[in-house]
């Protein structure tokens, strides 16, 4: 296994991140990598169809960003204390935002969840686009991770 120097861990604030945290923390501890804890906000234009004024949308987006920055910082302190971890908030399409981050910050591994069916956004398209266009490994942690398995007899 090659050693990683910078791991980008993408979290979705609407899902359980326990498994993502466990894998990211273990990879960082094993390799000594720096962590970039990333959450990607949708672009402000994504809400334009709601019929609100541009000023109101910008105000709501700014407030949302402030709350998200606070949450991601607290998340980093809670789950990644003792490790070099930088919380980051990006805006845009997840796959594009993460690929830009990889290039700008020289990340060499992305860890993220697979599919969010409970929250506002469905990440399956972005996840598959990211995997298809990333130049670095992408570790996708299933949201319903279960490592319990009994092998079938005779298989």
C-alpha positions in Angstrom: 0.0 0.0 0.0 1.3 3.4 -0.9 1.4 6.0 1.9 -1.0 8.9 1.8 0.1 12.4 2.7 -3.3 14.2 2.4 -6.7 12.6 2.8 -9.9 14.5 1.8 -12.8 13.2 3.9 -16.1 14.4 2.5 -19.0 14.4 5.1 -22.7 14.8 4.5 -24.3 16.6 7.4 -27.6 14.7 7.0 -26.2 11.2 7.4 -24.5 9.1 10.0 -20.8 9.6 9.5 -19.5 7.0 12.1 -18.1 4.6 9.6 -16.6 7.3 7.4 -14.9 8.8 10.6 -13.6 5.4 11.6 -12.1 4.6 8.2 -10.7 8.1 7.8 -9.2 8.2 11.3 -7.6 4.8 10.9 -6.1 5.7 7.4 -4.7 8.9 8.8 -3.2 7.3 11.9 -1.7 4.4 9.8 -0.1 6.8 7.2 0.5 10.0 9.1 -1.6 11.9 6.5 -3.1 15.3 7.0 -6.9 15.4 6.8 -9.0 17.8 4.9 -12.5 17.5 6.4 -14.8 18.7 3.6 -18.5 19.5 3.3 -19.8 20.7 -0.1 -22.7 23.2 -0.1 -24.9 23.4 -3.2 -24.5 26.6 -5.3 -26.8 29.4 -4.4 -28.4 29.2 -7.8 -29.7 25.7 -6.9 -32.4 27.4 -4.9 -33.4 30.0 -7.5 -36.5 28.0 -8.4 -38.1 28.7 -5.0 -39.2 32.1 -6.1 -37.3 34.1 -3.5 -35.4 37.3 -4.2 -31.7 37.1 -5.0 -30.9 39.1 -1.9 -32.8 36.7 0.3 -31.1 33.7 -1.3 -27.7 35.3 -0.7 -28.6 36.0 2.9 -29.8 32.5 3.6 -26.8 31.0 1.8 -24.4 33.2 3.9 -26.2 32.2 7.2 -26.2 28.5 6.1 -22.5 28.7 5.3 -21.7 30.2 8.7 -23.6 27.5 10.5 -22.0 24.8 8.4 -18.5 26.1 9.0 -19.2 26.1 12.8 -20.6 22.5 12.6 -17.7 21.2 10.5 -15.1 22.8 12.8 -16.8 21.2 15.9 -17.0 17.9 14.0 -13.3 18.0 13.3 -12.5 18.8 16.9 -14.7 16.0 18.2 -13.8 13.2 15.9 -10.3 14.0 14.7 -8.6 15.6 17.7 -4.9 14.8 17.9 -4.7 14.6 14.1 -3.7 17.3 11.7 -7.2 18.2 10.4 -8.4 21.2 8.4 -12.2 21.8 8.1 -13.2 23.1 4.7 -16.5 24.2 3.2 -16.7 24.1 -0.6 -19.5 25.2 -2.9 -20.7 23.6 -6.1 -21.2 20.2 -7.5 -19.6 17.6 -5.2 -17.5 15.8 -7.9 -16.2 19.0 -9.4 -15.5 20.7 -6.0 -13.6 17.6 -4.8 -11.6 17.2 -7.9 -10.5 20.9 -7.8 -9.6 20.4 -4.1 -7.5 17.4 -5.0 -5.5 19.4 -7.5 -5.1 22.5 -5.4 -4.2 20.7 -2.1 -2.4 17.7 -3.6 -4.7 15.2 -1.8 -4.0 11.6 -2.6 -7.1 9.8 -1.3 -10.8 10.8 -1.0 -13.0 9.0 1.5 -16.8 9.6 1.4 -20.2 8.0 1.9 -22.0 6.2 -0.9 -25.6 7.3 -1.1 -27.8 9.6 0.9 -31.5 8.7 0.6 -32.7 10.4 3.8 -31.4 14.0 3.3 -32.2 16.7 0.8 -29.6 15.8 -1.8 -29.0 12.4 -3.4 -25.3 11.9 -3.9 -25.3 8.8 -6.1 -24.7 10.8 -9.3 -22.0 12.8 -7.8 -20.3 9.8 -6.3 -20.3 7.9 -9.6 -19.1 11.0 -11.5 -16.3 11.5 -8.9 -15.2 7.9 -9.1 -15.2 8.1 -12.9 -13.2 11.3 -13.2 -10.9 11.3 -10.1 -7.2 10.9 -10.7 -6.7 9.5 -7.2 -8.2 6.6 -5.3 -11.7 7.2 -3.9 -12.8 5.1 -0.9 -16.6 4.9 -0.8 -18.0 3.8 2.6 -21.5 2.3 2.3 -24.1 4.2 4.4 -25.4 0.9 5.7 -22.0 -0.6 6.3 -22.1 -4.2 7.7 -19.0 -6.3 7.9 -20.8 -9.2 9.5 -20.8 -12.2 7.1 -21.1 -15.9 7.4 -19.5 -17.8 4.5 -21.8 -20.3 2.8 -20.7 -23.9 3.2 -19.1 -25.4 0.1 -18.6 -22.1 -1.6 
